[in-house]
Amino acid sequence: MKIIAFLFAFIPSLVLAQQLPTPPALAAKSWLLIETGSGQTLASQAADERLEPASLTKLMTAYLTFAALKQGAIKINQAVPVSEKAWRTGGSKMFIRVGTEVSVEDLIKGMIVQSGNDACVALAEAIAGSEDNFAQMMNREAQRLGMKSSSFKNSTGLPDPELYTTARDLATLTTALIRDFPEDYAKYYSIKEFRYNNITQHNRNRLLWVDPTVDGVKTGHTEAAGYCLVSSAQRGPRRLLSVVLGAASDNVRTQESLKLLNYGFQFYDAVQLYAKDQTVSSLKVWKGSAATVKAGFKSDFILSVPKGFGPKVQAELVSQQPLIAPVAAGQTVGTMKVSVDGKAYGEYPVVALEGVGQAGIIGRTIDAIRLMFN
């Protein structure tokens, strides 16, 4: 079953492939640039290579912390006792002291702004009872988010043979963090400095000072990982996300990340096909308590296309049929196939905007008979 969902005017032009801008080559081991509104890749190199994430691990620690706050498992003003393990944790610190108590909010700032390993362990213990339990939560959440090539062993990013991820998985995680916790992201990730225990530390993300459109996200560094940076910038309605792993220095990771972001904004136009929660179509549901389900996108669906090709975008929704109840809100129920200038450009999942339960026995029986002849 095919449903035409959106159509821009088609204008004959040169073959799209001949118009695609050449992505920059970066001085790093791996990199990735995505349009967060659609998830599409604009530039990449070794994006699926497993590498040590260093303090980029803290993106997952932050995701689980924000989730725990949303679920009420912890409170923002809750006083967290500092254990000896948290106090003794090596690497970067916010300098909490054993035997004292620190608020969850201060620990969040210490984790994000100061990249404090001690703050991460304290948060992990407050949420899961121990850092080992928290690491199990990290791996379960990675699987749920679709991070197919990641393994977590701690909340900090301190080196471990079983701690690894990829640029693509980090982009998946960071996109989810911004999408699922937009207020927390806006509140904490653009903070330039934080003072705790009479010690002021600056955010290591130098792009916060270089480009006013950059509002995050996180740096990382170990000898094995090199210098890493996940950065995001919003210019107008568009948000781009870059991941740069394995640069030679702090300055290199900063300049290469900016180069990647500028490439995406300068050589691509943004086309918003649908707004968040806008109904793209109502799809037929079999054996359900309702006959149809509203389908669309959980975030603004913004597509990046080469400059000048905005009016040449076509999109077609292909529904998954038969779609049999129960259908959960957020479940993939179709695919949006996008072409530009008549050339295939990408495919993007369309989800149910609401849940549909099962029909009663009579309704299920009637639909079962209808399906036999459909």
N, C-alpha and C positions, 0 to 999 in steps of 0.2 A: 504494500500500500504506500503510495507516494503522495505527499501533499506539498504543493508549491507554497512556500511560506514567506518569501521575500524576494523582490526582484528590482534591481537597479536597471536603468536603461543601458543597452549594449551599444557600444560605439566601436566600429572596426578600428584596429590599430596594429602596431607591430607586435610580433610574438612576445608575450610577457617575459619569457626567459631571457630575451635579449635586453630587457630593460631593468632587470634586477641589479641593484648596486652591489659592488664587490665588498664583502665584509672586511674589516681591518684585520691584519695579523698582529697578534699580541705577544708580548714577551712574558709568557706564562705557560704552565703545563696544560691547563684546561680552562675553557671559558664557555659561557653561554649567555645569550641575550634573549629575553622573551618579552612578549606583549602580554601583560597580566590579564587584560580584558578578554583574551581568547586562548591564552596559553601557547600561542604559536611561537616557534623558534625563528628569530631573525638572524642570528649568527651563532656559530658554535665551533668548538674544536675539542675533541676528546671528551665530550660532555658525559659519556657513560663510563669513563675510566674510574675505577675505584681508587680513591686517594684519602689520605689522612685529613680530617676536617679541622683539627685544632679547635680553637674556640668557636668556630661556626657551629659546633655541637650545641652551644648555648641557645641556638634558635629553637631546638626541640625542647630544651629545659624551659625556655620562656613560653612556648606553646602550651606545654602541660601546666605551667603555673597559671597562665591566663584561663585555661580550661577549669582548673581547680577553683579559681576565684568565681568564675561564672556559675559553677555547680554548687558553690557554697561550702566546699570542702575546707577552704581556708578563707580568712577575711583580710582585707587590705591593711587594717590597723592591728592585726593580730601580732602579739609579741612572740617571737620565735627564740627559744633558748639556743645558744651557740654551743655545740658539742666540741669535744677535743678534736674529733676527726675533722670537722669543718675548719677549726682554727689552725690545725696543722697542715691543711692541704696546701701544696706548693704551687708555684706559678704566680700569675697575677692575682692580686688580692684587693678587697675593699677594706681590709684590716679590722675585721670584727674580732672581739676578744672572747675567749672561752669563759663560760660562767655568766656572761651577760645575756641580755635579750635584745633582739633587733626586730623592728617591724617588718612585715612582709613587703611593704612599699619600699623601705630603704634597701632591702635585699634585692628587690627587682631592679632598682636604680644601680646598685652595686654590680649586679650581674650584667646589665646592658651597657651602662656608661663606663664603668671601671673594669669590665670583664672579670669580675672577681670570682675566682674558683671557690673561695671560702663561702661566698654568698650562694653559689649554686648548690653546694653540698648542704648548707643549712636549709634551703628551700626544698631540696630533694627529701631530706629527712622529715621536714614538716608535712610534706604531701604524702609520702609513701612509707615513712617509718625508718627507712634506710636507703642509702644510695643504690645498693644492689636491687632492691625492690623497684626503685625509681627507674633504673636502667631497663628492667623488664617492661615497665610502662612505656618507656621510650620506644622500644622495639615493637610493641603492639600498636602504638600509634603510627609508627612509620609504615607498618603493613596496611593499616586502615587508610592512610593517606595515599597509598600507592607508591611509596618509596621502595622500589624493587631491588636496589643495590646498596642498602645501608645496614650497618650494624652498630649498635651503641653499647658501650660498656660502662660509661660513667656520665655524670651530668656536666662535666667541665670541658672535656676535649683533651685532657692530659693523655699522652701517648699510650696506646694499648694495641697489641697485634689484632684484636678483634674489633677495633673501632675504625670504621671507614664509611665513606659515602661517595657520591658523585656530584658533579655540577648540576646535573638534571634533577637529582633527588633534592638537592638544596633549594633549587628553584621551586620545586613542588611544595616543599615545606614552607618556604618564605611566603609564597603566594597564599597558602592556606592561612598562615599567621595574619597576614594583612587583611584577608577576606573575612576570617572568622572573628577576629578581635580588632576591628578598625580603631576603636577608641583607645584601647591600650597601646596599639602601635603608634598612633598619633601622639599620645601623651609622653611616651618614654623614649622612643628610638631617635628623636631629633634633639635630645638633651645633649648639650655640648660639654658640660662638666658637672661633677657631683662631689660634694664635700662630706666626708664622714670621718669621725674620730680625729677631727682637726687636720685631716689630710685631703687636699683637693686634687682630683685627678681629672684629666681631660679625656673626652671620648676619642678613641683611637681612629675613628672614621674621619679622616681629614677632608673627605668630600663635603662634609657638613659645613665647612668653612669656605670651600672652593666654589660650590654650586648651590645657590639658594633653593633650587627645585629638588635637591636631594634631601630626603627626610629619614634616611636609614641606610644600611641596616646593621651589619656586624662585620668586625674584623677577626682574623685568626692568624696565629703564627706559632710554629714550632720549627726546629731545625729540619725535620723530615718533611713537613708540610709546606715549608716556605711561607711567604706572605700571601694571605688570602683575604678577599673582601667580597661580601654580598652587598650590593648597593641598589637602591631604588630611587627613582625620580618621577615626579608627576608634573607634567607641563600641559596645562589645559585639562581636557578630559582623560588624557592618556597617562598610564603608568607603565614604565618599563622597568625591568629587573635584570641586573647583570650579576653574574657570578664569575669571579676571577680567582683561580687557584694556582698556587705554586709560583708566584712572582719572586723576584730576587731581592726586593726591598720594599719598605713601606711606601716610598715615593713611586716606585714602579707600579705597585698594585693600585695606587690612587690614580695615576695618570692613565693606566690601561683601562681601568673601570670607566673613567670619564670619557675616554675615547670610544668605548663601546656604547655607552649611553648616547653620546652625541651622534654617533652613526645612526642609531635607530630613530632618533627624533628628526634628524636632518634629511634622511633619504626615504623615509616612509611617511605616508599620510594615515590618519586614523579615520576609520569609518565605523560608526556605531550602528549595528544592525538592530539590536534590541536592548531595552532597559532591563535592569534587575527585576525579576518576578513578573515581567510582561508576558502575557499569554501569547505564545507563538502559534499554537493550535490546540484544539481539544481533540484528543485521540480516543478512538474506540477502545473500551475495556470489556473483556469477556468475563463472565461469572462474578461481576462486581456489584457492590451495593449502589454504585452509580454507573451510568452507561458510558461516560467519558471521563477523562482526566485532563486537566490543564497542563500543558507542557511549555517549558521555556528555559531560562538561564537564571542561576542564583546570584550572578553578578552581571553588571553591565557587559554586554557582549560587544567588545570593541576589537575590530580587525585592523591590523597594519598592512597597508598595501604600498607598493612603490609609488613615488610621487606622480600625480597625474592620473592614477588608475582608479581613484575613488568611484567615479561614475560607471565603472565597467565591472562592478562586482555583481555576481549572481549567487543566490543561495537557495538550496532546496532541502526541505526536511523529509527525511526518510524515516517513517515510523517503524518501530519493532512490532511486528504482528505475527501471530496473535499475541496481544498483551493481556495476560490473564491475572486477575486479582488473586491475592492482595497486591496492591502497588504502594510502595512506601514513598513518602515525600523525599525528593532528592535522588530517587532511583533513575538510572538512565533508561529512557523510553524511546529514544530515537537518535538520529545522527543528522547534523546539519552539514551538508556537502556544499562547499564554497568553491566557486570558480571565478577567475579574474580574466577578463578579455577572452572568455571562452576556454581557458586552460584551467585544469584542476589545480586548486590552490591549498585545500586543506579540508579535514573532516573534524567536527567538534561535537561532543556529546550534548544532547538535550535531555533535561531531567523533568520528572514529575514535580509540579509546584504544589501538589497536595497529595494526601494519601487517599486511597480507595480500598475499603475493606471488601471481604467476600460477601456475595449475595447469599440468601437463604438456600435451602436445599432445592426448592422448586426452581429458583432463578438459575442456580448452577446447572441443574439438570437440563433446563431448556437451552441454555447456551452450549452445553456439551453436545446436544443433538444438532444445534445449528453449526457448530464447528465441524461436525462430521461431513456436512454438505457444503462447507465454505471453501 
